[in-house]
Amino acid sequence: MAELVGVAEGDLLKVEYRSDPSPTVGVFRMLAGGVTSPTQLGALSERLGELLPCLKQLDFVATVDKVDGGDTRVTVRPA
């Protein structure tokens, strides 16, 4: 949960598929210069079957809708 410190409603995050150390669709901060943070804030858990094929073709971002402790909700859309 320490990774979520400073994340607020309305923030724009990067959505990426990463296979290392294990396959996951993670959400990451975007740093200056368009660089993606190496520290994963969390992972998407809903509608992954629909999202995975799309991630191979398009870049996606997540807008933070709600932060309630460790329960953070985002809306995912193409970048």
N, C-alpha and C positions, 0 to 999 in steps of 0.2 A: 504494500500500500504506500510505501515511502515514494515510489516512482510517481504517484499521482499528486504529490505536493506541487502546487502551482498550476495544476490543470483546472480550468474553469469552464463553465457553460459558455458556448460560443467559440471555444478554441478549435482550430483546424489542425488535424493530425494526419499523418501518412499511414496508409494501409498497405502492408506488404506481405507476400507469402515468403516465408523463410524455412529452409529445410534443416538448418543447423542451430542448435543441437538436436531438435526434433521438429517435424513438420508442424507449422502453425501459421495462421493468418493473424499477424500481429499489428498492433497500433503503436506508432512511434511519433515522437516530437519531430518537428521540422526545424532544423537549426539554420543559422544565417547562411546565405549562399545556396539554399536549396538542398543542403546536406541532411540526410536522415540520421537521427540519433541512433547509436548502436544499442541503447537501452530500451527494451520493449516495455511499454506502459501496461499492456494487457493484450488479450487475444479475443477475437470475435468468436462468438459461440452460436449464433443463429444464422440460418439460411446459407451455410457454407457451401452446400452442394450447388447452389445457384451462383455463388460468388467466385468460386475457384476457377471455372473456365474463363470467366471475364477477366480475372487478374492476369491471365496469360496474354491478354490482348490490350488492356487499358490500365492506366494508373488510376488509383482510387484514393480518396481522402475521407476522413470521418470528422463530422462536426459534433462536438460534445453537447449533448442535450441535457444531461443530468449527472451530477456528481454527488453521491451519497455514501461516504466512506469508501469502501472497496467496490461498491456497486456503481459503475459508471455506464451510462447509456449514450450511444452515439448513433448518428444517422450516416450511412455510408453512401457515397455517390462517386461517379467518375470525376476525375480531376479536371 
